[in-house]
Amino acid sequence: MTSTEAPIGIFDSGFGGLTVARAILDQLPNEDIIYLGDTARAPYGTKSIPEVREYALECLDYLVDQGVKALVIACNSASSAVLRDARERYSVPITEVILPAARRAVRATRSGRVGVICTTATATSLSYEDAFAAVPNVQLFTTPCPLFVDFVEAGITGGPELQAIAHDYLEPLQLADVDTMILGCTHYPLLTGVLSYVLGDSVTLVSSAEECAKETFAVLNDAGLLHHTPRQASRRFLTTGSPEKFEGIGRRLMGGFVADVEQVF
Ligand code: DGL
């Protein structure tokens, strides 16, 4: 039986899911977490959906074997590839990044014109189109932005080159006159400054990381699986690649909460 004492398992292709982990730590500070980043096989966003599915299920199996009380699929590409399978395969509650962000965007839009920026894998899977399929009066415009992940991992979150690329990527969404845009990739919350600078204040940005953390709170609360009193929570960080690299990039991107990274597989 699932126990309140067990940790929350958070999975991502690599580092980007740390934006989700940070939102979860902010909103659920008393919870233990185990974060697994499949950095040895990242990026997922340039791979085929069957390939992403195989890798993601292997990582989720690993987290379930660690006895987690819930799974958070903190990766848009992986959520696109495995969500339905994962819900059938595991008995613990599962949250992911796509549906919570889609719901928030539906509530935020006034014009009914919503943009989503994401990896090529997420765009190809049509997962956001599926999420919006039953929503009346909302039109979705999807734009893959593959270079953004490389910029973030190189530590570049501003400057003329990135700004020029952001202009090119976002132009179709500006021409479509969207009033709300989903950051449909875990790395993109780190680009909020440049995205909002290019798009202007009139476009509401929806972060899938924040929305996923809220959903995780709600699901665990409803299942009676949350700690409600202050406690010293533990945080484990696992990677399939180099722990040193994970710790270096993780600390740089996330301001220091990543430590003692262990290698698995
Ligand atoms: N985590 C991935 C996502 O949200 C981005 C990085 C990758 O391509 O692996 O789609």
Residues whose N, C-alpha, C, O or C-beta is under 5 A from the ligand:
A	BS01	DGL	S13 G16 A42 P43 Y44 G45 T46 A74 C75 N76 S77 T119 V149 G184 C185 T186
